[in-house]
Amino acid sequence: MAHKLNLNIKATNGAQWETDEFGSNQKVDHVRKVSEKHFELAGEMSPGDYLLGLVIDGTIQDLIDSEKLEDAGVRDGSVLVLKPRGGQVDG
């Protein structure tokens, strides 16, 4: 059984979701899709094309969708950030 991780996931508007529903062996892509859906249903993000990033020492490292969380360096207590793929577009 995979180790469950306590994660703090942030939306593009800064809204936060503290969750422990993801295991260390889950793919980044799965976590990204569930996180997008969580924030969209809460009215905190619009549907779009997003990347999931890992905050390390104040900088955001883009994660690869096909990697497992543990292989991408995500640990218990990590902060993850959703960000627009290709950069922010002002509307």
C-alpha positions, 0 to 999 in steps of 0.5 A, a space after each residue: 500500500 502506498 504511503 498517503 501524503 499530506 499535501 497543500 495544493 494551491 490554485 492559480 488564485 492562491 486558494 489552498 486545498 490541504 489534502 491527504 487523499 493521494 498516495 506516493 505512488 500516484 501519477 502527477 497527472 492524476 493529482 493535477 486532474 483531481 486538483 483542477 476539478 476540486 478548484 473548478 467545483 469550488 469556483 476558484 479556477 476556470 477550466 484550462 490547461 494547467 501544469 502541477 509544480 512543486 515548490 522548493 526553496 521558494 521556486 516552482 519546479 514543473 512536474 512531469 505528468 507521467 511521473 509518480 509523486 515519489 519519483 518527482 520529489 513530492 514528500 509529506 508536507 509538500 506544497 504543490 501549485 497549479 499554473 497555466 501551461 505555457 504561462 499566464 495569459 491576461 484576459 
